[in-house]
Amino acid sequence: MRVNRIHRAVVTGVERLTPGMMRVAFGGEGLADFTSSGVGDEYFRLFFPHEGETEPALPTPTDDGYWEYPEDVDPAPLRTYTVRAWDEASGILTVDFVVHQGGVAAAWALAARPGDVVGVNTPTALYAAPEDIEWQAPGGRCDRPPGRAEACRERAPRRAHSRGPRGRGR
Ligand SMILES: Cc1cc2nc3c(=O)[nH]c(=O)nc-3n(C[C@H](O)[C@H](O)[C@H](O)COP(=O)(O)OP(=O)(O)OC[C@H]3O[C@@H](n4cnc5c(N)ncnc54)[C@H](O)[C@@H]3O)c2cc1C
């Protein structure tokens, strides 16, 4: 059965990559059993605190791969994000946020500080490259996922060359 966990993730660092993009690093004991597929397009759900609160209510994972809340708990707002990087050795998870006016996630990222808390679930990967792939050209909206070119380049099938917005690489 597919692993399905919800983790408490604590902000350990925030970096402004460009005027429109923030990079947020997460760590903490809650990520101790986080599992990454290692595939470049893997995405997950981030659970954010309600406005005025500091920590989201985290749901309980269910056997069908989703999650549930007790009836008397107001579910945390959630949005879909891409795993930009997962470093198992240090337990640091990195997510790149496109930031803009409005939006639960964008507003949260713009205000994020070390110590802030979100929830994350076990990521899902969809990309399955053919065994004999030699070239790939990742494309898509800049925010879906923002790290697509870099992620594919760093986490591509071993033999594949990639050509993305920032040029070519392996
Ligand atoms: C599989 C998948 C992976 C994704 N990975 C990432 C990721 O790694 N990083 C990332 O930043 N996004 C990613 N996204 C997109 C992200 O889920 C949405 O942009 C999300 O809706 C942002 O939530 P929000 O609360 O900030 O804004 P919302 O509440 O969804 O929107 C609020 C307002 O902001 C506007 N808005 C939303 N997005 C943008 C934008 N990009 N530019 C300008 N205005 C906008 C809306 O039009 C609306 O007016 C991914 C989406 C998918 C489906």
The ligand as a MOL file (V3000), in Angstrom:
LIG
                    3D

  0  0  0     0  0            999 V3000
M  V30 BEGIN CTAB
M  V30 COUNTS 53 58 0 0 0
M  V30 BEGIN ATOM
M  V30 1 C 0.8580 19.6640 -9.3560 0
M  V30 2 C 1.0220 21.1300 -8.9910 0
M  V30 3 C 2.2140 21.5680 -8.4610 0
M  V30 4 C 2.3810 22.9210 -8.1250 0
M  V30 5 N 3.5580 23.3320 -7.5970 0
M  V30 6 C 3.7320 24.6370 -7.2690 0
M  V30 7 C 4.9630 25.1060 -6.6960 0
M  V30 8 O 5.8840 24.3250 -6.4200 0
M  V30 9 N 5.0860 26.4350 -6.4330 0
M  V30 10 C 4.0590 27.3270 -6.7100 0
M  V30 11 O 4.2370 28.5230 -6.4630 0
M  V30 12 N 2.8760 26.9010 -7.2030 0
M  V30 13 C 2.6860 25.5920 -7.4900 0
M  V30 14 N 1.4980 25.1740 -7.9870 0
M  V30 15 C 0.4330 26.1560 -8.1850 0
M  V30 16 C -0.2550 26.4720 -6.8410 0
M  V30 17 O -0.8950 25.3030 -6.3240 0
M  V30 18 C -1.3440 27.5460 -7.0920 0
M  V30 19 O -0.7660 28.6800 -7.6710 0
M  V30 20 C -2.0690 27.9000 -5.8280 0
M  V30 21 O -3.3950 28.1930 -6.1780 0
M  V30 22 C -1.5020 29.1150 -5.1170 0
M  V30 23 O -2.2970 29.3010 -3.9580 0
M  V30 24 P -2.5410 30.7310 -3.3180 0
M  V30 25 O -3.2630 30.4490 -2.0290 0
M  V30 26 O -1.2600 31.4910 -3.2640 0
M  V30 27 O -3.4710 31.4840 -4.3450 0
M  V30 28 P -5.0450 31.1750 -4.6630 0
M  V30 29 O -5.8650 31.2330 -3.4110 0
M  V30 30 O -5.1600 29.9160 -5.4530 0
M  V30 31 O -5.3910 32.3930 -5.5880 0
M  V30 32 C -5.6360 33.6960 -5.0120 0
M  V30 33 C -5.4570 34.7800 -6.0220 0
M  V30 34 O -4.1270 34.7720 -6.5150 0
M  V30 35 C -4.1250 34.6420 -7.9180 0
M  V30 36 N -3.0160 33.7910 -8.3170 0
M  V30 37 C -2.9050 32.4520 -8.0900 0
M  V30 38 N -1.7360 31.9850 -8.6030 0
M  V30 39 C -1.1240 33.0760 -9.1720 0
M  V30 40 C 0.1070 33.2760 -9.8470 0
M  V30 41 N 0.9590 32.2570 -10.0830 0
M  V30 42 N 0.4290 34.5040 -10.2710 0
M  V30 43 C -0.3950 35.5420 -10.0660 0
M  V30 44 N -1.5960 35.4400 -9.4110 0
M  V30 45 C -1.9410 34.2200 -8.9720 0
M  V30 46 C -5.4550 34.0170 -8.2740 0
M  V30 47 O -5.8240 34.3730 -9.5790 0
M  V30 48 C -6.3740 34.6240 -7.2430 0
M  V30 49 O -6.8020 35.8800 -7.6420 0
M  V30 50 C 1.3120 23.8410 -8.3200 0
M  V30 51 C 0.0940 23.3680 -8.8260 0
M  V30 52 C -0.0460 22.0400 -9.1670 0
M  V30 53 C -1.3780 21.5740 -9.7120 0
M  V30 END ATOM
M  V30 BEGIN BOND
M  V30 1 1 1 2
M  V30 2 1 2 3
M  V30 3 2 2 52
M  V30 4 2 3 4
M  V30 5 1 4 5
M  V30 6 1 4 50
M  V30 7 2 5 6
M  V30 8 1 6 7
M  V30 9 1 6 13
M  V30 10 2 7 8
M  V30 11 1 7 9
M  V30 12 1 9 10
M  V30 13 2 10 11
M  V30 14 1 10 12
M  V30 15 2 12 13
M  V30 16 1 13 14
M  V30 17 1 14 15
M  V30 18 1 14 50
M  V30 19 1 15 16
M  V30 20 1 16 17
M  V30 21 1 16 18
M  V30 22 1 18 19
M  V30 23 1 18 20
M  V30 24 1 20 21
M  V30 25 1 20 22
M  V30 26 1 22 23
M  V30 27 1 23 24
M  V30 28 2 24 25
M  V30 29 1 24 26
M  V30 30 1 24 27
M  V30 31 1 27 28
M  V30 32 2 28 29
M  V30 33 1 28 30
M  V30 34 1 28 31
M  V30 35 1 31 32
M  V30 36 1 32 33
M  V30 37 1 33 34
M  V30 38 1 33 48
M  V30 39 1 34 35
M  V30 40 1 35 36
M  V30 41 1 35 46
M  V30 42 1 36 37
M  V30 43 1 36 45
M  V30 44 2 37 38
M  V30 45 1 38 39
M  V30 46 1 39 40
M  V30 47 2 39 45
M  V30 48 1 40 41
M  V30 49 2 40 42
M  V30 50 1 42 43
M  V30 51 2 43 44
M  V30 52 1 44 45
M  V30 53 1 46 47
M  V30 54 1 46 48
M  V30 55 1 48 49
M  V30 56 2 50 51
M  V30 57 1 51 52
M  V30 58 1 52 53
M  V30 END BOND
M  V30 END CTAB
M  END
